[in-house]
Amino acid sequence: MAWYYAKNGQQIGPVSIPDFERLVDAGEITSETLVWQEGMADWRPYADLRPTPPPSPTGDQTVCIECGTPLPKEEMIQYESSWVCAACKPVFFQKVKEGVSTSAAMVWRFKKHLVMGHDAVLPDRCVKCNAPVQGRRLARNLYWHSPVFYFLILINLLVYVLVALIIRKRARIAVGLCQKHQAGRKRDMAIGWLLSLAGIGVIIVSLMSEYWLLLLAAIFLFLGALMYGAVRCRIVYAHRIDKQYVWVNGVCSEYLDTLPEWRG
């Protein structure tokens, strides 16, 4: 859905979501800029619409596992490794009674890693900036195997690939991703595909013309496009997976600060 914004008394737009986000990052659109899109009753300052990440806890504070609000521990209730504020207490313990909260509470931080149970439900926040996501989630399959098996690459790459496919462990998780980072991921996917197709096209042309230096450059372009897509489009990745827990990397520090400390 396109955006419109006001500048110097004039309406500018329509502007696509990725372009709108780039204008915000560049400072062209500020907190005071009036913006509008279809479905809004009236123009509003961008500050009214921009999601505000919950503040990080300080001092003796910790965060509520339900709402993410930082509060002093003396104002909260501890249940196993989770802290719950008074406002969320009825909802939380109703989930405990129904057997729902076990998975929702099995999310912690450990150094730079997010630790979670295989069936855990992650907070409704973006793993890249900690902004609220209003239910927008991206399902990811994570794979991991012991680093010991990397030595097989020195013996034979094909052997390593076959062994890795057999012994790797898998976890499926759903991570929150805000509108801005979803748009950025789609943009990077499009760039990766375009570069890959360009590389294939140049390879075909070089084979027809027998220009081998061009062929070499085309191969590097194609491989570079694959690497670009693999790195830029990866949201999170597994640091370790066992039968009970998944250690996840790639989560921003603001998000991790809202989670209880792993003591397993």
N, C-alpha and C positions, 0 to 999 in steps of 0.2 A: 504494500500500500504506500503510495507516494506521500511526501511531505510538502508543505508550503511554509515559507517563512517571510517575515517582513524586514526590510532593510531600507533605511532612509525614507520611510513612508510608502514604500512600494512593495507589492506582493511579488515574491519570486517562487517559481515552481511550475510544474511539479518536479520534485527531486526524489530520486530513488533512495531507498533506505541506506545502501552502502555509501552513496554520495553524501547523504545527509550526515552519516556518522563521521565521514572524513571532514566535513565542514565543521562539525563540533570539535574534532580533535585539533583542527587548524585554528580554532578560535573565531572562525567566521560567524558561528552561531554561539552565543553566550547564554548565561542563565536568564538574562533579561529579554532575550530575543523572543518575539511573539511567533508562535508556530501553530499550524493547523493541519489536520488530515481528515479524511472522510470519516464520519461517525462522531466527531467532536461537535458540541453545541456551539462553541465560540472559540476565538483565538485565545491562547493562553501562553504565559511565559514558559520557556523551555524548562526552567527550574521546577515548575509545578509537575512536570511529566517525567523528569529524569529520575530513575530509581536511585535511592540513596542507600548505600551499603550500611548495615548495622555497625555501630562503633565497636572497636576492639576492646576487650576487657583490660583494666589497668589495676595495679596493686593487688589487693586481695579479692578482686572481682573474678567471677567466672560467668559463663553464658548458659542460658536456659536451653536445654536440648530441643525444646519444642519451638520457641519463638526466636531464639538467638539473641535475646536481649541481655547485655552484660549487667550484672547486679552483684552487690556484696554477698559473700557466701552465707552470712548470718541471716539474710533475707530469703534464702533458698533452701530447698530440701534435697538431700543427696540420696539417690537410689542406685545402688551398685556403683558404677563409675560415672553416672550421669547426674547433672544438677538440674532441678526444675524450679521455676519461679512459682509464687503463690497463685498467680492468675492461670497458669497452665496446669497446675496440680490436678484438678478434676479430670481434664482431658487426658493427661498423661497416665494417671492411674486407672482410668477407664480402659485405656489401651492395654495396660498391664493385665487387667482383669480379662480382657478379650484375647490376650496373647499376641497383640499387635506390636506393642512397644519393644519387645525383645529385639526385633530386627531394626526398628527405628533407632534404638539407643546404641546399637553395636557399631558406632562410628567414633573414631578417636584420631588424635594426631600423635605422631612420633617423629621428632626432629623435623625433617622436611617431607615426611611421608604421611599420607592419609591411610589409616588402618580401618578396615571394615570387615564385617562378617559377609559371607557369600550372599545371604539373603537380606542384607541391610538396606534400608531406604535412606538415601543421602538427603541432606537438608535442601530445601527449595531455594537454593542460591547458586549463582554462577561460579563454577570452579576456577574461572580465570580472573574474576574481578570481585566476587562476593556480592554482586548486585542481586536483588530478588528476580526470579525467573518466571513467576506465575505459572508454574507447572510445565514450562518448556524444558524438555529433557531429550538427551541423545543417548540411545542404547549403544554400548560399546562391548565388543568381545576382547578381553585381555588374555594374552598368552605369556607364559614364562617357563623357563627351564633353568636348571642349575648352570652357572657360568662354567663349571668344570667341563662341560661338553663342547665348549668353544675350541678346544684343542683339536677337535676332529676337522676343523677347517684347514689346518696345516697338513692333514693327511689327504683328505679328499672332500671337496665342497659338496658333492652330491651325497656322499655318505653322511656328512653333517646334516644336510637338509632332511634326509630320510629319518635319521635318528631323532632330530628335533621335532619332527611331525609326530613321532610315536610317543616320545616321553614328555612333551610339553603339557603343562597344566593350564586349564582354561577357566576364566571367570567372566560372567556377563553382568555388567553393571549399567545403571542409567544415571548419567551425570547431568546436572543442571547447566544450561548454557543460555546466557542473556541474548537479546536480540542483536546487539552489536557484535558479539563474538560468533553468533550463528551466521550473520551476514559476512563477516571476515572469512570464516571457514569456507562458505560457498564461493567467495571470490578467489580464494587460494586454490580450490578444487578446479575452478574454471581455468585459471592460469596454468595449472599443471596439465590439464587435458590439452589446452591449446599448444603448449610447448611440446608435449608428446606427439601430437598430430603433426606439428611443424617438423619435428625430428624425423618422423616416418616419411613425410613428404620429401625432405631433403635427401634421405637415404635412397629413395626410389630414383630421384633425379640423378644422384651421383652414380648409381649403378648403371643407369641408361647412358650416361655420358662418360663412364669409366674414369671419372675424376676422383682418384682415391684419397687425396687430401680432404676433399669435400665430404667424402664418405666418413672419414675419421671424425671430422668436425660434427657431422650429423649424428654419429653414434654417441659422442659426448653430450650433444644437446638432448638426445633422447634419454640417456641415463641421468643427466642432470635434472630433467623434468620429473622423472620418477622419484629422485631423491627429494626434490622440492615438494612434491605432493606428499610424500611419506612424512616429512618433517613438519611442514606447515599445517597440514590437515590433521595431524595427530593431536588429540585433545589431552588425553592422559595415557599413561602406560604403566605396566606392572613392574614393580621393583621385586616382588616376591609373591608367590601364591602357594598356600598349603591347603590342607583339608578344611580348615576352619576359617582362615582369614586371607584377606587380599591386601597387600601393601601397594599403594598407588602413588606414582609420581606425576608431576605436572600441575599440581593444585597450588593456587596462589596462597601466600602467607596470610593474607587477611581472612581467607576462608578457614585455614587451619587454626587460626587464633580463636575461632569461635567454638572449637571442639575440645572435649575433655582430653587430658593427657593419657596416653596409652600406658598401662601398668602391667601388661601381660608378660 
